[in-house]
Amino acid sequence: MSEDFKQAALDYHEFPKPGKISVELTTPAQTSRDLSLAYSPGVAEPVKEIAADPENAYRYTAKGNLVAVITDGSAILGLGNLGPLASKPVMEGKSLLFKRFAGVDSIDIEVESESPQAFIDTVRRIANTFGGINLEDIKAPECFEIERTLIEQCEIPVFHDDQHGTAIVTVAGVLNALEIVGKNIADVKMTVLGAGAAAISCSKLLILAGMKPENIFMCDRKGVIHSGRDDLNQYKAGFAIDTDKRTVDDALNGADIFLGLSGPNMVTGEQIKTMAANPIIFACANPVPEIMPEEVAAARDDAIMATGRSDFPNQVNNVLGFPFIFRGALDVRARRINEEMKLAAAKALAGLAKEPVTQEVLDAYGLDSLEFGPEYIIPKAVDSRLLGVVSTAVAQAAIDTGAADGPLPANYPLKSISDI
């Protein structure tokens, strides 16, 4: 980043006042009567209603549209373990995105915790305040146990976006790329570089979408995760397969898909040349991917490429998922976000990319035209149709799988945030 951009980023966060979010009033608070209704004595009435039936909290408080973005700061946005306080700008940014794209009120919470169990206990004790919990920037493998335990112990959706948000957008792009190159998901071989939270979640969701586990060659720092290794934790062990492949070179040779969730410049053009015809390459390390698009283009003229960056086509951007996933889950009072809801979101994203691109999107990106194809397999973040398409798919999947306590709202599908 240039010095000018660095200073602009600091100024953005400092002015006109520090931070990116604030609290606003939703009811009048001008007159003596307003204040009597808002607090004492009027506030006693909803208190009694909620005490009689906890479900009334959704009727008389902001709970039903309130999500907590919670972290321990152990894996901040590619910067590592810098602690909870340093993570606050990222968590405020997440809250900004919730509000901007899906009208979801959100507050950030940065937890000082001496252990995963202490973190779990803290979040569980405050969970009742919220309609949902978005876990963020928590390192693997602790994040798996933290999320699993909180899902079991909380009666509201708990969602670790670093895992599942990335997976949902990735699966959408992979499904569309496979359609373009004419390959069947049940037949393709995929090499995954990285074996952390996002890599494992992406692989699991792709299996749910139809990929065969034995066709996934996951690689960590020691090479291919195979059944002969005795150094695997329980999460990696789930992807250990019976294979004679041992290195990343071995795994890439003949692979149809490369999924990178590791670090910068980990793969070369020479390695890409060994992949199968019409390879699909998702190099998602940020800000520097495992291999740059120009290197792929120099090595292959038949590849479909995606990265995590906004300055190249096909950005794998979590903002395409989490605001609308929570919107749908909140609106039908879902108790959790299950695998079927995640897959529904991925398929909804994939479907939207095939629709004619609106003028709104073209104007935002300074384009004359854009259509479904190798350089457009994932919708753009500014596409206002995401709100209705993804939220509705998630909400309906929650209802269909018995995860929802409420019906599909009458105002669905949402057309804009003003509908909320």
N, C-alpha and C positions, 0 to 999 in steps of 0.2 A: 504494500500500500504506500502511496505517496505521502509525504509529510502534510500536504494540503488536505488529503482525505482523512488522515489520522486526526488532524485538528478539527476538521468538520464533524467527525464522529464525536469528539469530546464536546464540542459546542452544542451539538444536537441533544446530547444528554444533560447539558447544564442549563441551557436557555430554552424558553423564557423563564422556566423555573426547573430545578433539578428533578430528574426522573422522567418517566414516560407515561405514567398513569396517575389518576386521581379518583376520588369518590365524588359522585354527584347525587343530588337529591332527586327523588322521583315523585314526591308529593309536595303540596304547598306547606310552607313553614313560615308564613308571614304574620298571621294574626294570633291572638291569644287562644282562640278556639283551635287553630291548626296545631299549636304546641300542646294543647291539652289532649288532642287526639293522638298526636305523635308519641307523646310520652305520658306523663302522669296527669290525669287518672286513666285516660283512654286506652293506653297500652295494656292495661290489665285484661281487657276483653279478649284479644287474640292470645294472650298468655294462657288464659283459662281454656280456650278452645284447643290449643296445642297440647296442653296437659291432658285433656280429655281424649284427644286423638292425635298422635304425632304426625299423621299425614297432613293435618291442617297447617303444618309448617310450610308446605308448598303453596298453600292458599294465602297465607297472611304474612310471609316473609320472602326475602330474596333468594332463599335456599335453592329453589328450582332453576335458577339461572346463574348460579354462582359456582365457579370452578376454582380450586386452589392449584397453583403451580408450585410444586414442592421439590426441593433438592437438598442434598448434603454437600454439593459443590465438589464432588470427588472426580468428576469427569466433564469439565466445562468445555463444551463447544470446540473440541480440538486443542484446548489449552492445558488440559490435564487437571490434576487435583490442586486447585488454588484456594479451596476452602469455601464455605457457604457465603460469606459476605461478598467475596469477589464475584460470585455467581449472580448477584442481585440484578445487574443490568440485563443479563440474559433472561432471567425469570420475568422481569418487568416487560422485556420485549415480547415474551410469549404471551403475557397478559394483553399487551397491545394488539397482537395478532388475533387473539380470541375475540376481542371487541370489534376490531376493524372488519374482520371477515364473516363473523357469525353472530354478532350482537350478544356474545356471551360475556357476562361480567366475570372478571377474574382478578385474583389477588395472589401475589407471590409470597412464599414462605420459605425462608432459608434456615435449615435446622442444623445446629451444632449437636453432633451425636458421637459418642465414643464407640459405638458399635452398630451394626445393622439392626440388632434387636432394639436398641435405644431409639433408633430412627423409627422403626415400626411402631413402637409404643407411643411415641409422640404423635405420629400421624393418626393412628387409630383413635387416640383420645380427642382429637379435634375434628375428626371426619364428619361428625354429625352437623357441623356448621354448613357444610357444602352439599351441592348437588352432584359433584364429581371431583375427582382428584387426578391431576396430570402430573405424574412423576417425571423428573427431568434431570439429565446430566448426573446420573448415578453410575458408578463404575461397575463393570462386570467382574466376577460373577455375582457379586452381592445383590445387584439389581434384580436378578431372577427371583431370589428368595424373598426379597423385600416386596416385590409386586405380588408374588403368589400368596404370601401371607396376608397382605392387606386386602387382596380380593376376597379371601376367605373370611376375614374379620370385619369387613365394612359392608354396609348394605347399599352402597352407591358405587357407580363405576370408578374403577381405579385403572389407569392406563399409563404405561411407561412409553412415552412417545418416541424416545430414541430407538426403541425396539420396533414398535408396531407401526408408528407413523411412516418410518422409512420402508418397512415391509409392504405396507398397503400401496404406496406410490410406486415402489419397485415392481410389485406384482402387476399393477395396471400397465406399466410400460412394457414389461416382459410379455404379457399376453398379447399386446398390440404388435410388438416387434415380431413375435412368432407368427402372427397372422400375416404380416407383410411378407415374411420370407417363406411362408408356406410350410412351416414345421409344426409338428404336433407336440404339445407339452409332455405327453407321456413317453415320447421317444428321445427327447433331447438330453444331452449330457451337459452339466454345468460345473464349472470350477469356481469355487468361492475362496477369495483371498481375504483372510480375517476370520476369526472364530469368536468374536465378541457378541454383545447383545443384539446389534442390528443384523449381523450375519446369520445368527441362529434363528432370529424371528423371521427374516426374509425367507430362509430355507423352509421353515415350518409352514409358512403361508403358501409358498409355491407348491409344497407337497399337498396341501389341502386343495390347491387349484388343479392338481392332477400330475405333478412331476413325481417321478419314482425316486424314492430315497436312495436306491442303489446307483442312481445316475448323478448324485451330487458328490463332488470331490471337494471337501472343505479342507483348507490349508491354514495352519497356524505357523508360528515362527520356526517350528521344527519340521515342517513339510505337511504332507497329506495325512489327514486323520484317518487311520486305518485300524482294522480290528486287531492287529498285532501289537499296538502300542499299549503300554501300561502306565502312561503318565497323564492320562486324560481325566479332567473333572467330569462330573455326571452330565453336564450340559454338552460338552464336546463329545463325550462317549456316545451320546444319542445319534451322532453322525459318523461314527466309525464304521467303515464298510470293508468288505473283504475284497482287496484289490492289491495288485503288485505295483501300483503307482506310488511313488515316494516323494517326489519333488514337485514344485510348482510347474516346472517344465513338463514333467510327465503328465500332470493333470490338465495342462492347457493343450497338449497335443491331441487334436481331434475333437476338442470341446466345441459345443454349439454356443454356449453362453459363458461369459466371464463376468462375475459379480465381485467387484472390489469394494471392500469395506475395511481398509487397512491403513495405508499411509501413502505419502507422495512418492511417485516415480518408482514403483515397485515392479513394474512390468515393462518390457521393451517391445519395440516393433517386431524384432526377430521372433519373439515368443508368440505374438499375435499372428504372425504368418503361419504358424503350425496349427491354428484352429481350423475347424471345419468350414465348409463353404457358407457364405452369408452369416458370419458370426455376429452375435449380439453382445455388446460390450458396455457394461455399466461400471464405470470407474467413479466411485462415489466419495472417495476421500476428499476432504475440503480443508483449505481452499485449493490445494494442489492435488489433483487426482492421481491414481496409480499410473496412468498413462494419459498424456495430453491428446486431444482430438486430432491435432495435426500429425502426431506420430502414428496414430491409427490410420489416418488417411494416406500417409506415405507408404504404409505397409500393406494396406488392403483397400480395394475400391468397392468392396461388397459388404462392408460392415455397417451396422446400425449402432450408434454411439450415444450414450447418456452420461451425464456427470451431475455433480451436486451444485454446479455453478450456473449463475443466471446469464453469463455472457456467452454460453454455448447452447445449441439446441438441446431439447429434451432434458430439462432440469428436474432432477429428483428432489423435490422440495416438499418438506413435511407440511407446509402451510396448505397444501392441497388436501390434506386429510384431517388433522386433529380438530380444527375449529368446527367442521361440519359433522364429524363423527360425534363429538360431544353435543352439538346442537340436536342431532337426531336422538341421541341417547337421553338427553335431558327432557326433550319434549314428549317422550312416551314413558318417562319415569323409569328408565331401565335400571336394573340393579347391578348390571355389569356389562362390559363390552366383550362379547364372546367371539369365537373364531368366525362364526357365520356372519356376524356384523362386520368384521374386518374384511372378509372376502367380498361381501356385498359392496362395501365402500370401494374396494379395488376394481370390481367389475363396473361400478358406476363411473369411476374415473376413466376407465378404458373406453366405455361407451361414449362418454362426452367428447373424447378426442376425435371420434369419428363423425361428430356433428359438424355442420358448417360453422366456421369461425365467425364470430360476431364482429361488427365494426368497432365495437368497444375495445376488443382485444387487439385488433389490427392497429388502432390509433395508439394504444398504450405502448406498443412495441415498434411503432414507426414502420409498419409493414403494409404493402399493397395487397398481399394475399398470403394465405397460409392454409394448408389442407393436410389431412391425414396422410402420413407417409413417413419415410425414414427419418426426417428431421422434425416430425411432429407426431410423437406417439403418446405424449402426456399433455393434458390440458395446461394452459397458462394460469398462473395464480390470480390474475386480475379478472378471470372469467366469472362474471356474477352468477352464472347458471350453476356453479359449483354448490352454492348454498342450497338450492332446491333439489338438485340431482343426488348429491351425496347424502344430505341429511335425510331425505325420504327413503333412500335405499337402506340406510342404517336403522332408521326407526322401524321400517317394515320388517327387517330381519330380526330386530329385537322382539317384535310382536309375534312373528312366526315361530320363533324358537322359545317362547315363553319367558324371555328375559325382561319383559316390560310389564309395568303395573298399570299403564294407561293406554288408551286407544290412540290411533293416529289423529293428530289435531285437525280440526276443521279447516284451518288455513293452509294445510299442506297440499301440494308442494309449495314451499316458500318462494316468493319471487324476488324479495329484497329484504334487507334488514328491517325496513319499515313495517314489514308484516309481523315482526316479533313482538 
